[in-house]
């Protein structure tokens, strides 16, 4: 078997080496022929271009033609030098001698002609024009080039035919080699089947009935080869199997008892895991409620946009109370509102029925209450049968006791306990303060917009938080609704466009924000519009930032 493997490897390696060497030789010869054809074409092209540029120089006397003549001469010399480096046959040398002779002869004539043109001897050039024989030479050059490239093409075809013949010959050798290997493998297979396959088949048949102890009487245990060794090993294995079967029966009985004990312990662990899972779910619910409470507190303190504030209130209350849906309504003109899980039609119905359904009781009791009712089709969704809904209705009252907003939270199939009522009632005070702060801010904006001077309010971080209507008109842009950072960037950008002394005004405001100016310092500047109105700016430091007052002078 080892000899067969060695023969296959050696034969394959030799065939690969011969094929690889033959291919390399073929590619090298083809490459040389391609190089010769390319160089011959380059030389022919350079010589033709030289003649054309020379005639152009004779006709027009332009310096550009002279430069291209020199360039073609260099290309001609380089091409001949490169052609000389290639391995050449006698035919190649003859063609090279023709190219060198023609190159030298006509290069000299061109050089003499250029010199005559530079000296102004045009009559000599005209006399020599008929003697130089450029047309005859061009035809001869083209004919020789065609003949040379045709010889190269024929030589390439001969090389390819010879290469194809050798490839076919090597393929035939390889097929004969494979047939020989197949014959050797067939002989070895027959020998292997006789010496190994038969005894193995007999051992397999006996091993199927090892429980009857027939394996003890196998005929091959006296052999000294691998079959005899395998027979003796099988006898030992089957004896061990019988012994192990007996032990396994005993162990199986013991394992059955242990399994019963483990089942009891597993049931106890399952009960403990259920308890831990229930505790973990409760902890996660508490974490979610705490996160919602923190988010609600943060929005109540920091949010100044009415729509954003209302949406944050109802979203976080739904999470805190684990409600299925909810809504918040301000009792102002137009009833501004926000909801979670309630459609537009439902909110319109709620707003339209407030005065007749909920508000009278809220104004009278001033406390939160729960209403239990039957679920309608819109509440059930894809559920069937009767369902109970519990609506928690929470009033939000101002300091004078007037109800300024109401909140409705709904649980489907679950009740609101006393703890839920206490929790939302405590949150109602924070919500009332935030709504009052929002209204105060809107009132301040209205007051600032009524002032006929430009007013800018910056926070402690130097970011613009408010700009009144007059300033927006001067700057021809709107700052309302922008984030402080965006509003600040827009402010300085508009100052650069709308103010003549923009750099001075920007530096004055930044120095005031950084505390580098005295409180009574002012600055005069002019708008960059047609009016050129002069405006004076002063500033006042407040507890939470800086207020700039821009007044027309």
Buried (B, 14 or more C-beta within 10 A) or exposed (E): EEEEEEBBEEBBEEBEEBBEEBEEEBEEBBEBBEBBBEBBBBBBBBBBBBBBBBBBBBEEEEEEBBEBBBBBBEBBBBBBEBBBEEEBEEEBEEBBEBBBEBBEEBBEBBBBBBEBBEEEBEEBBEEBEEEBEBEEBBEEBEEBBEEBBEBBEEBBEEBEEEBEEBBEEBEEBBEEBEEEBEEBEEEEEEEEEEEBEEBEEBBEEBBEEBEEEBBEEBEBBEBEEEBBEBBBEBBEEBBEEEEEEEEEEEEEEEEEEEEEEEEEEEEEEEEEEEEEEEEEEEEEEEEEBEEBBEBBBEBBEEBBEBEEBBBBBBBBBBBBBBBBBBBBBBBEEEBBBBBBEBEEEBBEEBBEEBEEEBBEBBBEEEBBBBBEEEBEEEBBEEEEEEBEBBBBBBBBBBEEEEBBBBBBBBBBEEEBEEEBBEBBEEBBEBBBBBBBBBBEBEEEBEEBBEBEBBBBBBBEEBBBBBBBBBBBEBBEBEBEEBEBEEBBBBBBEBBEEBBEBBEEBBEBBEBBBEEEBEEEEEBEBBBBEEEEEEBBBBBEEEEEBBBBBBBBE
